Amino acid sequence: MDRRRCVKLMNSYDIILFYKFAKIDDPEGFAAGQREFCKKEGLLGKILIAREGINGSFSGTREQIEKYKKFLTSIEGFSDVTFKEETASFQPFRKLIVRVKKEIIRLEREVDMGKRGKYITPEELLALYDSGGDFIILDTRNSYESDVGRFRNALTLGIDSFREFPEALEALRDKKDRKIVTYCTGGIRCEKATAYMIGSGFTDVYQLKDGIINFCQQYPDTVWEGKCFVFDDRLVSDVEAEGQVISRCAVCGESSDRYQNCRNPVCDDLVILCLKCSEENEGCCSHECLGEYRAQIRRKTRERQGYKSKTG
């Protein structure tokens, strides 16, 4: 094997996921400070900043990550930020993005973040399962995330974005007095979801502290089923050594957790495609999309050759 390839394979990147709901009076100024530090240290990833707080994920060397953690926790109001950590064999981010938004997790509803659900630790959640307790385990993530992994017996809402959560929650109105434990990847969505739920009349609401990644690191191969979707170039994280595949290829139906965007730009859906179907369908999610994709290629080829498109 080429020596440079060996060195690349031996590289390891640390990844952190973090958030904090904390009042930020000057989001633009706060973002400028974050951007300057991250550029200086060579960190890659994404940070969203709003008046309600910060939400981010980075990758880098151990030294770079430790420097950032010290930098963020040295800022007043952010000393208690919890960092969820993983490692990857390749750089999962391609650039640095620091943006100011209205919300660090978009819900588009008035929410009192001072009234959030009670934390439940991974140990307490596992005990609930083991005791056969009466509770609902609610996935607050998008459907394409829960498709590849979820907690045992989890209730999924079939949403495509967190903004759809309030409307989907109406289906649980008759369960507003049941014990409901919410969860998400790192904790931010279930934290805001529980605040919204309490404001909407739900009475016994909990949130899994620090999310899926933290739970699986503490209690692997227990009540989590499948893999964990992540918002970087990995797309799917092997959060458990024994993590089984629970999703299926959109074309052939065979077991697969290989995510990719459909190559047909008109579609561009994020779908699960096994390698065989991806190759046979040229990266398209269906035979219809393959037909459209090939037709576009033919049109572009003719236009480059000087032919006028009949549809143009």
C-alpha positions as CSV (number, residue, x, y, z in Angstrom):
1,M,0.0,0.0,0.0
2,D,1.2,3.5,-0.8
3,R,2.8,5.1,2.3
4,R,0.8,8.3,2.0
5,R,-2.4,6.2,2.0
6,C,-1.2,4.3,5.1
7,V,-0.6,7.6,6.9
8,K,-4.1,8.8,6.0
9,L,-5.8,5.7,7.3
10,M,-3.9,6.0,10.6
11,N,-5.2,9.6,11.1
12,S,-7.9,10.0,13.7
13,Y,-10.2,13.1,14.1
14,D,-12.0,14.0,17.3
15,I,-15.5,15.2,16.9
16,I,-17.5,17.2,19.4
17,L,-21.2,18.0,19.5
18,F,-22.5,20.7,21.9
19,Y,-25.1,23.3,22.6
20,K,-26.2,25.7,25.4
21,F,-29.4,27.7,25.9
22,A,-28.0,30.9,27.3
23,K,-28.8,34.5,26.7
24,I,-26.4,36.2,24.2
25,D,-27.0,40.0,23.9
26,D,-24.8,40.5,20.9
27,P,-25.0,37.4,18.6
28,E,-23.0,39.1,15.8
29,G,-20.1,40.0,18.1
30,F,-20.2,36.5,19.8
31,A,-20.1,34.9,16.3
32,A,-17.1,37.1,15.3
33,G,-15.2,35.9,18.3
34,Q,-16.0,32.2,17.6
35,R,-15.1,32.6,13.9
36,E,-11.7,34.2,14.7
37,F,-10.7,31.5,17.2
38,C,-11.8,28.6,15.0
39,K,-10.0,30.0,12.0
40,K,-6.8,30.6,14.0
41,E,-6.9,27.0,15.3
42,G,-7.9,25.4,12.0
43,L,-11.1,23.9,13.2
44,L,-13.8,22.7,10.7
45,G,-17.5,22.3,11.5
46,K,-20.6,24.4,12.0
47,I,-21.8,26.8,14.7
48,L,-25.2,28.4,14.9
49,I,-25.6,31.4,17.3
50,A,-28.7,33.2,18.3
51,R,-29.9,35.3,21.3
52,E,-31.0,32.0,22.9
53,G,-27.6,30.4,22.8
54,I,-25.2,28.3,20.7
55,N,-25.3,25.0,18.8
56,G,-22.3,23.5,17.2
57,S,-20.3,20.5,16.0
58,F,-16.5,20.5,15.2
59,S,-13.8,18.1,14.2
60,G,-10.1,18.4,14.6
61,T,-7.0,17.0,16.3
62,R,-7.2,16.3,20.0
63,E,-5.2,19.4,20.7
64,Q,-7.4,21.6,18.6
65,I,-10.6,20.3,20.2
66,E,-9.2,20.7,23.8
67,K,-8.3,24.3,23.0
68,Y,-11.8,25.1,21.7
69,K,-13.4,23.5,24.8
70,K,-11.3,25.7,27.1
71,F,-12.1,28.7,25.0
72,L,-15.9,28.2,25.0
73,T,-16.1,27.3,28.7
74,S,-14.0,30.3,29.7
75,I,-16.9,32.6,28.4
76,E,-19.3,33.8,31.1
77,G,-22.5,31.7,31.0
78,F,-20.9,28.8,29.2
79,S,-18.7,27.2,31.8
80,D,-21.0,24.2,32.1
81,V,-21.3,23.2,28.5
82,T,-21.4,19.4,28.0
83,F,-19.4,18.1,25.0
84,K,-20.5,14.8,23.3
85,E,-17.4,13.3,21.8
86,E,-16.7,10.8,19.0
87,T,-13.8,9.9,16.7
88,A,-13.6,9.3,13.0
89,S,-11.0,7.9,10.6
90,F,-11.5,10.8,8.2
91,Q,-12.3,14.5,8.3
92,P,-16.1,14.7,8.5
93,F,-16.4,18.4,7.8
94,R,-15.2,20.3,4.7
95,K,-15.2,23.9,5.9
96,L,-15.9,26.2,8.8
97,I,-19.4,27.7,9.0
98,V,-20.4,30.3,11.7
99,R,-23.9,31.7,11.3
100,V,-26.2,34.0,13.3
101,K,-29.8,32.8,13.3
102,K,-33.1,33.6,15.0
103,E,-33.0,30.2,16.7
104,I,-30.2,27.7,17.4
105,I,-32.7,24.9,16.7
106,R,-35.6,26.1,14.5
107,L,-39.1,25.5,15.8
108,E,-40.8,28.8,14.9
109,R,-42.9,28.8,18.0
110,E,-42.8,30.8,21.2
111,V,-41.2,28.6,23.8
112,D,-40.4,29.3,27.5
113,M,-37.0,27.6,27.8
114,G,-37.2,28.2,31.6
115,K,-39.8,25.5,31.7
116,R,-38.1,22.4,30.3
117,G,-38.6,18.7,30.8
118,K,-36.8,17.0,33.7
119,Y,-33.5,15.3,32.8
120,I,-33.4,11.5,32.8
121,T,-29.9,10.0,32.9
122,P,-28.9,7.0,30.7
123,E,-28.8,4.9,33.8
124,E,-32.3,5.9,34.8
125,L,-33.7,5.3,31.3
126,L,-32.1,1.8,31.2
127,A,-33.7,1.1,34.6
128,L,-37.1,2.1,33.2
129,Y,-36.7,-0.4,30.4
130,D,-35.5,-3.1,32.7
131,S,-38.4,-2.6,35.2
132,G,-41.0,-2.7,32.5
133,G,-42.2,0.7,33.6
134,D,-45.2,2.5,31.9
135,F,-43.7,5.2,29.7
136,I,-43.6,6.5,26.2
137,I,-40.2,6.9,24.6
138,L,-40.6,9.7,22.0
139,D,-38.1,10.3,19.1
140,T,-38.0,14.1,18.4
141,R,-35.8,13.7,15.3
142,N,-36.6,13.5,11.6
143,S,-37.9,10.4,10.0
144,Y,-34.7,9.8,8.0
145,E,-32.8,9.7,11.3
146,S,-35.1,7.3,13.1
147,D,-35.1,5.1,10.0
148,V,-31.6,3.9,10.6
149,G,-31.7,3.8,14.4
150,R,-34.0,4.3,17.4
151,F,-34.6,3.2,21.0
152,R,-36.6,0.0,21.5
153,N,-40.3,0.6,21.1
154,A,-39.8,4.3,20.3
155,L,-42.7,6.3,19.0
156,T,-41.6,8.2,15.9
157,L,-43.5,11.2,14.5
158,G,-42.7,10.9,10.7
159,I,-41.5,14.5,10.4
160,D,-39.0,15.8,7.9
161,S,-37.9,18.8,10.0
162,F,-38.1,19.9,13.6
163,R,-40.5,22.7,12.6
164,E,-43.1,20.0,12.0
165,F,-42.9,18.8,15.6
166,P,-45.7,20.9,17.1
167,E,-48.2,19.8,14.5
168,A,-47.2,16.1,14.8
169,L,-47.5,16.4,18.6
170,E,-51.2,16.9,18.3
171,A,-51.6,13.1,17.6
172,L,-50.4,12.6,21.2
173,R,-52.9,15.0,22.8
174,D,-54.8,12.1,24.4
175,K,-51.5,11.0,26.1
176,K,-50.6,14.4,27.7
177,D,-50.7,13.0,31.2
178,R,-48.6,9.9,30.4
179,K,-44.9,9.7,31.3
180,I,-43.1,10.7,28.1
181,V,-39.3,10.4,27.7
182,T,-38.0,12.4,24.7
183,Y,-34.6,11.9,23.0
184,C,-32.5,13.2,20.1
185,T,-28.9,12.9,19.0
186,G,-27.2,15.3,21.4
187,G,-30.0,16.8,23.5
188,I,-30.9,20.1,21.9
189,R,-34.1,19.1,20.1
190,C,-35.6,17.2,23.0
191,E,-34.7,20.1,25.3
192,K,-36.7,22.6,23.2
193,A,-39.4,20.0,22.5
194,T,-40.1,19.4,26.2
195,A,-40.3,23.1,26.8
196,Y,-42.9,23.3,24.0
197,M,-44.7,20.2,25.3
198,I,-45.0,21.6,28.9
199,G,-46.3,24.9,27.5
200,S,-48.9,22.9,25.5
201,G,-50.3,21.1,28.6
202,F,-48.2,17.9,28.8
203,T,-47.6,17.1,32.5
204,D,-45.0,14.4,32.9
205,V,-42.2,15.1,30.4
206,Y,-38.5,14.1,30.5
207,Q,-35.5,14.5,28.2
208,L,-32.6,12.1,27.9
209,K,-29.6,13.9,29.2
210,D,-27.0,14.5,26.5
211,G,-28.8,12.4,23.9
212,I,-28.2,9.2,22.0
213,I,-24.4,9.4,21.6
214,N,-23.9,9.7,25.4
215,F,-26.3,6.8,26.1
216,C,-24.7,4.4,23.7
217,Q,-21.2,5.2,25.0
218,Q,-22.3,4.4,28.5
219,Y,-24.6,1.5,27.8
220,P,-23.8,-0.1,24.4
221,D,-25.7,-3.0,23.0
222,T,-28.7,-2.6,25.4
223,V,-31.9,-0.8,24.2
224,W,-30.6,1.2,21.3
225,E,-31.3,-0.5,17.9
226,G,-29.4,0.3,14.7
227,K,-27.0,3.2,13.9
228,C,-27.2,7.0,14.6
229,F,-27.6,9.5,11.8
230,V,-25.2,12.5,12.1
231,F,-25.1,15.8,10.2
232,D,-21.6,15.6,8.8
233,D,-20.0,13.7,6.0
234,R,-20.2,10.4,7.9
235,L,-24.1,10.5,7.7
236,V,-24.3,7.4,9.9
237,S,-22.3,6.8,13.1
238,D,-21.5,3.4,14.4
239,V,-22.5,4.3,18.0
240,E,-22.4,0.6,19.0
241,A,-19.9,-2.1,18.3
242,E,-22.7,-4.6,17.8
243,G,-25.0,-2.0,16.0
244,Q,-27.3,-3.9,13.7
245,V,-28.8,-2.6,10.5
246,I,-32.5,-2.0,10.8
247,S,-33.1,0.0,7.6
248,R,-33.5,-1.2,4.0
249,C,-32.4,-0.1,0.5
250,A,-35.1,2.1,-1.2
251,V,-34.7,0.2,-4.5
252,C,-34.3,-3.5,-3.7
253,G,-35.4,-3.7,-0.1
254,E,-32.3,-5.5,1.1
255,S,-30.8,-4.6,4.5
256,S,-28.7,-1.4,4.2
257,D,-27.9,1.8,6.1
258,R,-25.9,3.5,3.3
259,Y,-27.3,7.0,2.9
260,Q,-26.7,9.2,-0.1
261,N,-28.5,12.0,-2.1
262,C,-30.3,10.9,-5.2
263,R,-28.1,11.9,-8.2
264,N,-31.1,13.3,-10.1
265,P,-30.9,17.0,-9.2
266,V,-34.6,17.4,-9.6
267,C,-35.1,14.8,-6.8
268,D,-31.9,15.1,-4.6
269,D,-33.7,13.2,-1.8
270,L,-31.5,11.7,0.9
271,V,-32.2,8.0,0.6
272,I,-30.8,4.6,1.7
273,L,-29.2,2.8,-1.3
274,C,-27.1,-0.3,-1.1
275,L,-23.9,-0.2,-3.0
276,K,-25.2,-2.6,-5.7
277,C,-28.3,-0.5,-6.4
278,S,-26.4,2.7,-6.3
279,E,-24.0,1.5,-8.9
280,E,-26.7,-0.1,-11.1
281,N,-28.9,3.1,-10.9
282,E,-26.0,5.5,-11.3
283,G,-26.7,7.0,-7.9
284,C,-30.4,7.5,-8.5
285,C,-33.1,6.5,-6.0
286,S,-35.5,4.9,-8.5
287,H,-35.7,3.9,-12.2
288,E,-37.8,7.0,-12.8
289,C,-35.1,9.3,-11.4
290,L,-32.5,7.3,-13.4
291,G,-34.5,8.1,-16.6
292,E,-34.7,11.8,-15.8
293,Y,-31.0,11.9,-14.9
294,R,-30.0,10.3,-18.2
295,A,-32.3,12.6,-20.1
296,Q,-30.6,15.6,-18.5
297,I,-27.2,14.3,-19.4
298,R,-28.3,13.8,-23.0
299,R,-29.7,17.3,-23.2
300,K,-26.5,18.8,-21.7
301,T,-24.3,16.8,-24.2
302,R,-26.4,18.0,-27.1
303,E,-26.2,21.6,-25.9
304,R,-22.4,21.4,-25.6
305,Q,-22.3,20.1,-29.1
306,G,-24.2,23.1,-30.4
307,Y,-27.7,21.6,-30.7
308,K,-30.7,23.7,-29.4
309,S,-32.8,21.9,-26.8
310,K,-36.3,21.2,-28.0
311,T,-37.7,22.1,-24.6
312,G,-35.6,25.3,-24.4
